[in-house]
Amino acid sequence: MSTADGPVSNPQQSRRDAGAEVAPAAVDTARVLAVGVVLWCVALALTLAVPALHTGARSWWPWSCAVGIAGGLLAILYVRRGRGNIAAH
């Protein structure tokens, strides 16, 4: 196996080195969590609006959405207090 720079003796090492150059993206974590909570709210509204999505064997679907909303709100509180925000350290 070879590349434009010459032969590669270990392809695994080549892949690992290429990935090391990528810096993590700067993202507003609270905003990402807020978008997730909004999506969970949309999913909850949809499951409650369509009877086939919350009756019978799917009766647990609205509860999943409610837990997603609650978890997201708790995560937003956690991040805004600074404990889950890496930029605060």
C-alpha positions in Angstrom: 0.0 0.0 0.0 1.3 3.5 -0.8 0.2 7.1 -0.7 1.2 10.3 -2.4 3.9 10.7 0.3 5.3 7.3 -0.2 4.7 3.8 1.1 2.8 3.3 4.2 4.1 0.5 6.4 1.2 0.4 8.9 -2.2 1.6 7.5 -3.7 1.6 11.1 -1.0 4.1 12.2 -1.7 6.3 9.2 -5.4 6.5 10.0 -4.7 7.3 13.6 -2.3 10.1 12.7 -4.7 11.7 10.2 -7.5 11.9 12.9 -5.2 13.5 15.4 -5.0 16.7 13.4 -8.8 17.5 13.8 -9.6 19.9 16.5 -12.9 19.5 18.4 -15.7 21.8 17.2 -16.7 24.7 19.5 -20.4 24.1 20.2 -22.8 25.8 22.5 -23.8 22.8 24.5 -26.9 24.4 26.1 -28.2 25.3 22.6 -27.7 21.7 21.4 -29.6 20.4 24.4 -32.4 23.0 23.9 -32.8 21.8 20.3 -33.1 18.2 21.6 -35.8 19.2 24.1 -37.8 21.0 21.4 -37.5 17.9 19.3 -38.8 15.7 22.2 -41.7 18.2 22.6 -42.6 17.8 18.9 -42.4 14.0 19.3 -44.7 14.1 22.4 -47.2 16.3 20.6 -47.1 14.0 17.6 -47.6 10.8 19.7 -50.5 12.4 21.6 -52.1 13.8 18.4 -52.1 10.4 16.5 -54.0 7.8 18.5 -52.2 4.9 16.8 -48.9 6.2 18.3 -50.0 6.0 22.0 -52.5 3.1 22.2 -52.0 -0.6 22.7 -48.4 -1.8 22.6 -47.2 1.8 22.0 -48.7 3.2 25.2 -45.2 3.8 26.5 -44.2 6.2 23.7 -45.5 9.4 25.2 -43.7 8.5 28.5 -40.4 8.1 26.6 -40.9 11.6 25.2 -41.7 13.0 28.6 -38.5 11.4 30.1 -36.5 12.8 27.1 -37.9 16.3 27.9 -37.2 16.0 31.6 -33.7 14.7 31.0 -32.9 17.4 28.5 -34.1 20.1 30.9 -31.9 18.7 33.7 -29.0 18.6 31.4 -29.5 22.2 30.4 -29.5 23.2 34.1 -26.3 21.1 34.7 -24.5 22.7 31.7 -25.6 26.3 32.6 -24.3 25.9 36.1 -20.9 25.2 34.6 -20.3 21.7 35.6 -20.9 20.2 32.2 -19.5 23.0 30.2 -15.9 22.4 29.3 -15.4 26.1 28.4 -16.0 27.1 32.0 -12.9 25.1 33.2 
